[in-house]
Each structure stands twice: as structure tokens, then as C-alpha cells.
């Protein structure tokens, strides 16, 4: 197990290094260079030169990269001149709200998708299976912004039950629970469709395995076979899927946050893209890349914990 963890950790570090190299290259590919992108198109040559001297942009690129990497290690992600605030402080303010949105929606999606997938597999090719499959395909193929708009029309305009906007940053989240419902529901419905289809397929695949036929021949009840033997094996792909689907969930959170004006990391990136706030965009890219790598590493570790065969493969 220790060797497995060391291998996966080294692989994650290599991927993070690659992400940092790509972001550094993107930084220097900005129109007019980093100074022009940060200071704006109206910056004169004296201002650009002073900026380049101050931030060491006149040094050779390898030296610049090492300096920039050192800043990343110390969690210094740059400074937003548009908002007159450091990027790391902006992210520190907004990341917890995005974690609440993504975390709650993912947990709710798993709580619904796993039983739904099991039920579909048990009722395979029955009306219930076809109905749930049709709903899954409907939500899975529906763009996040379209689904969110439909929910706003139904629950905020036709039936004025819930606010059409997310919570404000000025008040605690606990005091704005109604404002959280529609953003969380939007992400949850899309994620349920993804997880339930994989859960159904995994259950069906395990139901035809030899150990199920052996347990059946010994007179073990179908319920015991399903929940004690099949489910622990069938849920393993879902563990990996949660880690690998993190980029999609985060991208969905970006659209959802922009649609509901939810004050999280997605809305921060959206506004930065509109206002050409490149330091914020690049800082957010680094954080999201690190989150994706961490999610994949966590999925690998959990898979190895539940399936010892993976450790020695």
C-alpha cells in the first residue's frame, strides 16, 4: 500500500508540474505580454518597463519560471489590479462557497444516483427502468445553463417559491438557504444522470459474474447477494468516477454560478474573463488544476483501499 501511495503521489506531482509549466507559458503568450495584459492597453512604455523590472520579467525565462514557481509554493498567485486585491485573498474568499455548492450537490447526487442505479438494474427492461433511463438521458444531455433557466422560470416566476439568484457574499450562507436551493438543484440533477447510468451498468456487469451464480446455487437470498456481494464491487467504478468527473462538476459550477450570480470561484473566473483580469484567470486555473489532480489522487487511493488488487497491479 505504501509503494502504491508513493507512486500515485509522484505521478500527481509530475502532473502538477506540467500544469504549472502550461500556465506559465500562457502567461507569456498574453497579448502584449504580462505587463500589457495586467496594466491595460493604455499603459505607456515607462509603466510597462517599471512593471517588468519590478516583477523580474526581464530575466531569462527559466529564471522567471523558478521565481514564479517559488511564489506559487508560498501561495502567492499574483495581484489583481482590476479589483486592487491579491489573487490568493480573492480565491480564499470564494473557494469555500464553491466547495459548498459542489460538495452538497455531489453528495445529494450520489445519495439519489446509487439507489436509482440499483433499482434500474434490478428492474432491467421494465417500465421503471425505461422511465428512469429516459430521465437520465434528458438531464445528462441538457446544458447546465438551459436546465438552470428552466428551474428559474418554474420555481421563481411561474411558481414564486424560491429566489432566482444565489446568496450574497455579505451575509452568512446559513441565513440564505432558500437562495442555495436552485443552484444546488441544477448541479445535482445533471450529476445524478451521470452517476446513475454508471451505477446501473456496474450492477448489471456484476450480476452475471461467477460469484453471484455460486451464491445463488447455495440458496443465498437475492437481497443478500445484491447488497452484501454485488454492491461493494459495483460501487468501485463510482469512486473513480467521482474523482474523474470533478473537472466537469467544476465547469458546471462555473456556468451555474454565473447564471445564479452565486458568489463563488466560478463567478470570480467569469467576471475576470469579462474584464480581462488575467492574474485572476491564471490563478483560478492553477487552483482548479490542483483540485482535479487531488481529486484523481483521492479516487486512486480510495479505489486501492476498497480493492486491494489495484495496489499490486
N, C-alpha and C positions, 0 to 999 in steps of 0.2 A: 504493500500500500504506500509506503514511504517513497519508493522509487517511482511509482505511478504519479504521485503528487509532485515530485521534483520535476519529472518530465513535462507534465502539463503546465507547471508554473514557468519553466524555462520557455516553453512554447508561447505562453501568454506574454512574457516579457519581450520576446522577439517580435510578436505581432504589435505590441505597443510601440516598440522602437520603429517599426515600419510606419505606423500611423503618425508618429512624430515627424518622421522624415517627409512624408507626403504633405502634412500640414505646413511644415517649414518651406517646402518648395512652393506650395500655393501662396504662402505669404509673400514670396519674392516674385510671383507671377501676377500680382495685383497690378491693375493699370496704373502706370506712373511710378510703381514701386511702393513699398510700405509707407514712406513718408507722405507721398501724394494721396494715398488712399486714406490715411488717418487724418491728415490736416485739411484735406479738401482740395478741390481743383483751383481754388483762389489763392492757395499758398504760394508765396514768391520763392525765389531761389535761395535767399538768405534764410528763410524759415526752414526750408527743406534741408539745407546744409546743416543748420543748427540741430535739427531733429536727427539727422543721420549721425552727427558727431556724438550727440547725447546718448543714443541707443546703440552705438557701435556698428552702424550699418555700412561704414567704410572699410571695415575689416574684411579679410578673406572669408568666403562663405563657410568653410569648415570651422573657423574660429567663431563666426556668428552662430552657427548651429550649436556648438558646445556651450556658448554663453546662454543661448535661448533654452537649451535643454536644462541647464543649471537653474534657470528661472522657473521652468516647469516643475522641477523636483521640489523647489521651495514654494510651489503653488502660486507663483506669480504669473498670471496669464495675460498680463498687459493692462492697458488703461483705455477706457472708452472716453474719447474727447467729446463725443456726442452727448453722453449722459454725465460727464465730469465725475466719473466713478471708476474704480478699478474693476476689471472683469471678474476677478475671483469673488469680490464682495457682491456683485450683481448675481452671480451664479449661486452664491451661498444663500441669498435671499429667495431665489426662485426654485432651486432644486427641491427643497422639502415639499413644496406644493405639487410639483410634478410627480414626486415619489408617492404622494398620497393618491393622486389621480391614477397613475399607472398601477400602483400596488393594489389598491382596492378593486379596481376593475379586473385585474388579472386574477385575484383571489376569488372574486364573485364568478368570473367566467369558469374557473376550474371547478368550483362548487356546483355549477349547473352542468358544465360540459361532460364531466366524468360520469355522473349518473345518467345523463341523456345518452351518451355513447354506449353505456352498458345496456340500457333499455332498448336502444335501436338494434344492438347485436342480438339480444335475446328475442326480440320481435322481428327478426330479419324477414324482409319481403312481405310484411304485414302492413295494413293501412297506417298504423302508428309510425312504422319505420319510414314509409314513403312521405308522410306528413312532416316529420322532423327533418328528414333529408332535404325536402324542398325548402323548408325554412332556413336550414343551414346554408344551402346554396344561395338563397336570396340574400341573406345578410353578408355572406362571405364575398359575394360579387358586388355588393353595394358600396360605392365610395363613402369614406367616412364623412366628408362634408355633406353629402346628399342625405345620409341617414340622420345626421345631426339636424339638418334643416327640417326634415320631416318631423322629427321629435319636437322641435321648437314650434312648428305650425300646429301640431296636435295638442301638446300639453301647455303651451304658453299663449296661443292665440285662440284656437277653437275651443279648447277646454282650459281656461286660465287657472291652471293648478300649480304650475311651477315657474320660477323666473327663467327668462330666456338667456340670461348672462350668468357667468360663473361668479364665484366670490370675489370680493375686492381685497386688495392687499392690505388695506388699512385696518381691517377687522379680523379677529381670530376666526379660523376655519370652523371651530365648534359652534360659533354663533351664526353660521351661514350654511347649514346643512342643506336646506332646500335648493340653494344655488349649486350644490355639488351633484344633485341627482341627475340632471340631463347630461352633463359632461361624462360622468361615470357610466351612465346607461349606454351612451353612444359607443364608448370603447368596449364595454362589456359585451354588447350584442355582436360586435364584429369578432371579438376574440372567442366567444362561445362557439361560433360557427367553425372556426379553425380547429379548436381543440376537440370538439365532439366528433368530427369526421375522423380524426386520427385515432380517437379512443375506440370508436366503432370498429375500424379496420383492425386495430390491435387485438381487440377481444375476439373477433371472428378468426383471426390468424391463430390465436392460442387455443381456441375451442377444438381445432382439428389436430392438435398435437397428440403424440402417443401417451403422454402422462394423463391426459383427460380421458382417453379411452380406457386406460388402465384403472383409473379411479372409478369410472362408470361400471366397469366389469366387476369391481369389488363391492358394488352396491352403495357407493357414496352418493348422497343426495345431490341433485343438480345445484341447489343453492350453495352447499358447502364447496362443491367444485368451482363454482363461479367466483365466490368471494374469498375463499381461502387459497385456491390454487391458481386460477386464471388471472384474477385481478392483480396480484403482486407482480406477475410477469408482464401483463398487458400495460401496466401503468409506466413501465420503464421508458418507452419512447416519449411519453408525455413530459417526463423530466427533462430530456434533451430538448424537446420542442419548446419548452418554456424559455430556456436559455437562448436557443437559436431564433426564436420569434421576438426577442427583445428589441432588435432594430425596427421591426415592423410596428410593434406596440408604441415605441417612442416616436416614430414618424406619424403614426395615427394620433398620438398625443399632441404633436405639433399642430396638425390640422384642427383637432378638437379644441385646443387652447385658443387658437386664432379665431375659430368660429364662435366660441362662447366668451371670448375675451377673458379667458382664465389666466390669472397672473402666475404663470409657471415658466419653465425653461423654454418650452416650445413657443410661447408668445414672445418671450425675450428674443429668441432667434428670428422669429417672423418680423418683429419690429426692426431688428438690426439689419435684416436683408432689405427692408423697405428704405431705411435711412442710410444704407451703405456704411453701417458701423462694423467695419471689418474685424477689429480686435474682438468684439463680442462674438461674431460669427465663428472665428477661428477658435476662440476659447471654448465655445459650446461644442464645436466639432471634436476637440480633444476630449472633453468630458464624456460625450456620447460614445466616442470610440473606446475609451477606457471602460465605460459601463457595459458595452457589448462584449468586450474581451472578458471582463469579470463575470458576466452572465454565462458565457460559454464555459469558462473555467469552473464555475459553480455547478453547471449542469454535468460536466465531466466527472467532477468529484462525487456528486450525489449518485450518478449512474454507477460509479465504481463501488460506492457504499452499498447500494441495493443489489448489484450484480457483480460478485467477486470475480467472475470470469473475465471481465473487462480489464482488471488490474494486470493479468498475466498474458493478455493477448499481444 
